[in-house]
């Protein structure tokens, strides 16, 4: 049986998650957004149809940083990066398709999305369609001018990466001297202009748990909305670096840092399933390749060739993988099952789906 303490903690977690969701929803609230959210709740929660709650769109591979853990830097897939990045029009069409499916949230990802010249136009367009908008940035470009442009475009939430509260370590991990100082100034500007801001950090063997505690303390000092801790994943630069992953005991130490009102752990319990397993996320790369999430390198199709909803339906019809307590990329067997499933779906799509006439 659950203790009163456990029940209270779980209730507090649910209430704070709801509170954050309300804040995000009312930031830039509109009738269009209300209709989209109600539509999602009706079809996903009531009618039990599979509709992802989030699409992450990679808008560029360009970045000023050279992060040791970068998930966008996949040496085995360098050839795919020679493909042309999506145009402004193609991303706007993708946003239209996202709304048609009923997905209520979009995150602009990179690389560094603020390097893309049309990023404010894309955020404004997504906001006009009712989407809750988020951006994930290294913070280097967060000048006052940029922050005001993000606010005026209707950005709901800004995620800023901080790998360590020690400036020297953070700059070394990111490969950019002086980056930490600029990130802090950027966060202060976001707070000054009353924008929702979250610090995103990752748990590595080097910072479990004292280093993470210092980053959380920094977040409290800066008065950000929350601190999100991500477990290391065997993807990108760490595709074969299984020695970088946390063991069971280390993951539990990180989970003990969770605070329902402020500290969010991406996979909060050993029984928790990630958004990929729950069919709650999608990722579209800067080239238009569709994968289950930003940290999975295998694509089951490209929006330049096929409609998004057809690609999504084709994947979910074949998808029956289960995994608990960690990213599925961190398990040899599970990620190989996923790779085979994605390859099968991609092959079938190339044979059966009609080409996307829009492109």
C-alpha positions as CSV (number, residue, x, y, z in Angstrom):
1,X,0.0,0.0,0.0
2,X,1.1,3.6,-0.6
3,X,2.1,5.6,2.3
4,X,0.3,9.0,3.0
5,X,3.6,10.6,2.1
6,X,3.8,8.9,-1.3
7,X,0.2,9.7,-2.1
8,X,0.8,13.4,-1.2
9,X,3.9,13.5,-3.3
10,X,2.1,12.0,-6.3
11,X,-0.8,14.4,-5.9
12,X,1.6,17.4,-5.6
13,X,3.3,16.2,-8.8
14,X,0.1,16.0,-10.7
15,X,-1.1,19.4,-9.5
16,X,2.2,21.1,-10.4
17,X,2.2,19.5,-13.8
18,X,-1.3,20.8,-14.3
19,X,-0.2,24.2,-13.1
20,X,2.7,24.4,-15.6
21,X,0.4,23.2,-18.3
22,X,-2.1,26.0,-17.5
23,X,0.7,28.6,-17.5
24,X,1.8,27.4,-20.9
25,X,-1.7,27.3,-22.2
26,X,-2.7,30.8,-21.1
27,X,0.6,32.4,-22.3
28,X,-0.6,33.6,-25.7
29,X,-4.1,32.1,-25.2
30,X,-6.5,32.4,-28.1
31,X,-9.7,30.9,-29.3
32,X,-7.8,29.0,-32.0
33,X,-5.6,27.5,-29.3
34,X,-8.6,26.6,-27.2
35,X,-10.2,24.8,-30.2
36,X,-7.0,22.8,-30.9
37,X,-6.5,21.8,-27.3
38,X,-10.2,20.7,-27.0
39,X,-9.9,18.8,-30.2
40,X,-6.8,17.0,-28.9
41,X,-8.4,16.1,-25.6
42,X,-11.5,14.8,-27.3
43,X,-9.8,12.5,-29.8
44,X,-6.8,11.5,-27.7
45,X,-8.2,11.2,-24.2
46,X,-11.9,10.5,-24.8
47,X,-12.0,8.6,-28.1
48,X,-8.6,7.1,-27.4
49,X,-7.2,7.8,-30.9
50,X,-3.4,7.9,-31.1
51,X,-2.4,11.5,-31.5
52,X,1.1,12.7,-30.4
53,X,1.0,15.6,-27.9
54,X,4.2,17.0,-29.3
55,X,6.1,17.5,-32.5
56,X,9.7,18.6,-32.4
57,X,10.9,20.3,-35.6
58,X,14.6,20.5,-36.3
59,X,14.9,23.7,-38.3
60,X,18.7,23.7,-38.9
61,X,21.8,21.6,-38.3
62,X,23.9,24.7,-37.8
63,X,25.2,25.5,-34.3
64,X,27.9,27.6,-32.7
65,X,28.6,24.9,-30.1
66,X,30.6,21.6,-30.3
67,X,28.9,19.7,-27.4
68,X,30.5,16.4,-26.3
69,X,27.0,14.8,-26.0
70,X,25.3,16.4,-29.0
71,X,22.3,14.3,-30.3
72,X,22.2,16.1,-33.6
73,X,25.8,15.2,-34.5
74,X,25.4,11.6,-35.9
75,X,28.7,10.6,-37.6
76,X,27.0,7.6,-39.3
77,X,24.4,9.8,-40.9
78,X,26.6,12.6,-42.2
79,X,25.5,11.8,-45.7
80,X,21.8,12.7,-44.9
81,X,23.0,16.2,-43.8
82,X,23.9,17.0,-47.3
83,X,20.2,17.1,-48.1
84,X,18.7,20.5,-48.3
85,X,17.1,21.9,-45.2
86,X,13.3,22.6,-45.3
87,X,12.3,26.0,-46.7
88,X,10.1,28.4,-44.8
89,X,7.2,27.4,-46.9
90,X,7.8,23.7,-46.3
91,X,7.9,24.2,-42.5
92,X,4.7,26.2,-42.6
93,X,3.1,23.4,-44.6
94,X,4.4,21.0,-41.9
95,X,2.8,23.2,-39.2
96,X,-0.5,23.1,-41.1
97,X,-0.3,19.3,-41.2
98,X,0.5,19.2,-37.5
99,X,-2.6,21.1,-36.7
100,X,-4.7,18.9,-39.1
101,X,-3.6,15.8,-37.1
102,X,-4.5,17.6,-33.9
103,X,-1.1,17.8,-32.3
104,X,-1.2,20.8,-29.8
105,X,2.5,21.5,-29.1
106,X,5.5,22.2,-31.2
107,X,9.2,22.6,-30.2
108,X,11.7,24.2,-32.5
109,X,15.0,22.4,-32.3
110,X,18.4,22.3,-33.9
111,X,21.3,22.6,-34.1
112,X,20.7,26.0,-32.8
113,X,17.2,27.2,-34.0
114,X,18.0,30.9,-33.4
115,X,20.5,30.8,-36.2
116,X,17.7,30.3,-38.7
117,X,16.7,33.7,-40.1
118,X,13.0,32.9,-40.4
119,X,12.6,31.4,-36.9
120,X,10.5,34.4,-35.6
121,X,8.3,34.1,-38.6
122,X,7.9,30.3,-38.0
123,X,7.1,30.8,-34.3
124,X,4.5,33.5,-35.2
125,X,2.9,31.2,-37.8
126,X,2.7,28.3,-35.4
127,X,1.2,30.5,-32.7
128,X,-1.4,31.9,-35.1
129,X,-2.5,28.3,-35.7
130,X,-3.1,27.7,-32.0
131,X,0.0,25.7,-31.2
132,X,1.8,25.9,-27.9
133,X,5.3,26.9,-29.0
134,X,8.6,26.1,-27.5
135,X,12.2,26.6,-28.5
136,X,15.4,24.8,-27.3
137,X,18.4,27.0,-27.4
138,X,22.0,27.0,-26.2
139,X,21.4,30.6,-25.2
140,X,24.3,32.2,-27.0
141,X,22.0,34.4,-29.2
142,X,19.7,35.6,-26.5
143,X,20.2,39.3,-26.7
144,X,17.5,41.7,-25.6
145,X,16.5,42.3,-29.3
146,X,16.1,38.5,-29.8
147,X,14.2,38.0,-26.6
148,X,11.7,40.7,-27.5
149,X,11.3,39.2,-31.0
150,X,10.6,35.8,-29.5
151,X,8.0,37.4,-27.2
152,X,6.4,39.4,-30.0
153,X,6.2,36.2,-32.2
154,X,4.2,34.5,-29.4
155,X,6.7,32.0,-28.1
156,X,5.2,30.2,-25.1
157,X,8.3,28.7,-23.5
158,X,12.1,28.9,-23.9
159,X,14.3,26.0,-22.9
160,X,17.9,27.0,-22.2
161,X,20.7,24.4,-21.9
162,X,23.1,24.6,-19.0
163,X,25.4,21.5,-18.6
164,X,27.1,22.7,-15.4
165,X,26.8,25.5,-12.9
166,X,30.6,25.9,-13.1
167,X,31.3,28.4,-16.0
168,X,34.6,26.7,-17.0
169,X,33.1,23.2,-17.1
170,X,30.0,24.4,-19.0
171,X,32.1,26.2,-21.6
172,X,34.4,23.2,-22.0
173,X,31.5,20.8,-22.5
174,X,30.0,23.1,-25.1
175,X,33.2,24.1,-26.8
176,X,32.6,27.9,-26.6
177,X,34.6,30.1,-24.2
178,X,32.4,32.7,-22.4
179,X,29.2,30.9,-23.3
180,X,28.1,30.4,-19.6
181,X,28.1,34.2,-19.0
182,X,26.0,34.9,-22.1
183,X,23.5,32.1,-21.2
184,X,23.0,33.6,-17.7
185,X,22.4,37.1,-19.2
186,X,20.0,35.5,-21.7
187,X,18.0,33.9,-18.9
188,X,17.9,37.2,-17.0
189,X,16.5,38.9,-20.1
190,X,13.8,36.2,-20.5
191,X,12.8,36.7,-16.9
192,X,12.9,40.5,-17.3
193,X,10.4,40.3,-20.1
194,X,8.2,37.8,-18.2
195,X,8.7,34.8,-20.4
196,X,8.5,31.2,-19.3
197,X,12.0,29.8,-19.1
198,X,13.3,26.3,-18.2
199,X,16.9,25.2,-17.7
200,X,17.6,21.9,-19.3
201,X,20.6,19.9,-18.1
202,X,21.8,16.3,-18.4
203,X,22.8,13.8,-15.7
204,X,26.3,12.3,-16.3
205,X,28.6,10.3,-14.2
206,X,30.6,13.5,-13.5
207,X,27.7,15.4,-11.9
208,X,25.7,12.7,-10.0
209,X,24.5,14.2,-7.8
210,X,26.4,17.2,-6.3
211,X,26.8,18.8,-9.7
212,X,23.1,18.5,-10.5
213,X,22.2,20.0,-7.1
214,X,24.3,23.0,-7.9
215,X,22.6,23.5,-11.2
216,X,19.2,23.2,-9.5
217,X,20.3,25.8,-7.0
218,X,21.4,28.1,-9.9
219,X,17.9,27.6,-11.4
220,X,16.3,28.7,-8.1
221,X,18.5,31.7,-7.9
222,X,17.6,32.7,-11.4
223,X,14.0,32.1,-10.7
224,X,13.3,30.1,-13.8
225,X,10.1,28.2,-14.3
226,X,11.7,24.8,-13.7
227,X,14.8,22.7,-14.2
228,X,14.5,19.6,-16.4
229,X,17.1,16.8,-16.0
230,X,17.7,14.4,-18.9
231,X,19.5,11.1,-18.6
232,X,22.4,10.5,-21.0
233,X,21.5,8.7,-24.2
234,X,23.4,6.5,-26.6
235,X,22.8,8.6,-29.6
236,X,24.5,11.3,-31.6
237,X,28.1,11.8,-30.5
238,X,27.4,9.1,-27.9
239,X,25.9,6.6,-30.3
240,X,28.2,3.8,-29.2
241,X,29.3,5.3,-25.9
242,X,27.4,3.0,-23.5
243,X,30.0,3.7,-20.8
244,X,28.6,7.2,-20.6
245,X,25.2,5.9,-19.5
246,X,24.1,5.8,-15.8
247,X,23.5,2.5,-14.0
248,X,20.4,1.7,-12.1
249,X,21.7,3.1,-8.8
250,X,22.9,6.3,-10.4
251,X,19.5,6.9,-12.1
252,X,17.7,6.4,-8.8
253,X,20.0,9.0,-7.1
254,X,19.0,11.4,-9.8
255,X,15.4,10.6,-9.4
256,X,15.6,11.5,-5.7
257,X,16.4,15.1,-6.8
258,X,12.9,15.4,-8.2
259,X,10.8,18.2,-6.8
260,X,7.2,18.3,-8.0
261,X,7.1,22.1,-8.0
262,X,10.5,22.8,-9.7
263,X,12.7,19.8,-10.7
264,X,11.4,17.6,-13.5
265,X,13.1,14.2,-14.4
266,X,12.5,13.2,-17.9
267,X,11.9,9.5,-17.0
268,X,10.9,9.9,-13.3
269,X,10.6,6.3,-12.2
270,X,11.9,2.8,-13.2
271,X,8.4,2.0,-14.4
272,X,7.9,5.1,-16.5
273,X,7.8,4.9,-20.3
274,X,9.3,7.6,-22.5
275,X,7.1,9.6,-25.0
276,X,8.2,7.3,-27.9
277,X,6.8,4.2,-26.2
278,X,3.7,6.2,-25.3
279,X,3.3,7.3,-28.9
280,X,3.3,10.9,-27.7
281,X,6.1,12.4,-29.7
282,X,7.3,12.9,-33.3
283,X,10.4,14.5,-34.7
284,X,11.0,16.0,-38.2
285,X,14.6,16.7,-39.0
286,X,15.8,19.9,-40.8
287,X,15.8,17.8,-44.0
288,X,12.2,16.6,-43.5
289,X,12.9,13.1,-42.3
290,X,10.3,11.9,-39.7
291,X,11.4,9.8,-36.7
292,X,9.7,8.9,-33.4
293,X,11.8,11.5,-31.5
294,X,14.8,13.8,-31.9
295,X,17.2,11.3,-30.4
296,X,16.3,8.4,-32.8
297,X,18.4,8.5,-36.0
298,X,16.2,6.2,-38.2
299,X,13.5,7.8,-40.3
300,X,10.3,6.1,-41.6
301,X,9.8,8.7,-44.3
302,X,10.2,12.3,-45.4
303,X,7.5,15.0,-45.5
304,X,8.9,16.1,-48.9
305,X,7.7,12.8,-50.3
306,X,4.6,11.9,-48.2
307,X,2.0,13.6,-46.0
308,X,2.8,13.6,-42.3
309,X,-0.4,11.9,-41.2
310,X,0.2,9.0,-43.6
311,X,3.7,8.5,-42.3
312,X,2.5,8.7,-38.7
313,X,-0.3,6.1,-39.3
314,X,2.0,3.8,-41.1
315,X,4.5,3.8,-38.2
316,X,2.0,3.4,-35.4
317,X,0.3,0.5,-37.2
318,X,3.6,-1.5,-37.0
319,X,4.8,-0.2,-33.7
320,X,4.5,-2.6,-30.7
321,X,7.8,-2.0,-28.7
322,X,7.8,-1.7,-24.9
323,X,10.5,-0.5,-22.6
324,X,10.6,1.0,-19.1
325,X,12.8,3.3,-17.0
326,X,15.3,4.6,-19.6
327,X,15.7,5.8,-23.1
328,X,15.1,2.9,-25.5
329,X,18.3,3.9,-27.4
330,X,20.2,2.8,-24.3
331,X,19.3,-0.9,-24.7
332,X,20.9,-2.9,-27.6
333,X,17.9,-5.2,-28.1
334,X,15.2,-2.6,-27.9
335,X,16.9,-0.1,-30.2
336,X,17.6,-2.8,-32.7
337,X,13.9,-3.8,-32.7
338,X,13.0,-0.1,-33.3
339,X,15.5,0.2,-36.1
340,X,14.1,-2.9,-37.9
341,X,10.5,-1.6,-37.4
342,X,11.4,1.8,-38.8
343,X,13.2,0.3,-41.8
344,X,10.3,-2.0,-42.6
345,X,7.9,1.0,-42.4
346,X,10.1,3.1,-44.6
347,X,10.3,0.4,-47.2
348,X,6.6,-0.1,-47.2
349,X,6.0,3.6,-47.4
350,X,8.2,4.0,-50.5
351,X,6.2,1.3,-52.2
352,X,2.6,2.0,-51.1
353,X,2.2,5.7,-50.3
354,X,1.3,8.3,-52.9
355,X,3.9,11.0,-53.4
356,X,3.3,14.4,-51.7
357,X,2.1,16.6,-54.6
358,X,2.7,19.7,-52.5
359,X,6.4,19.4,-52.8
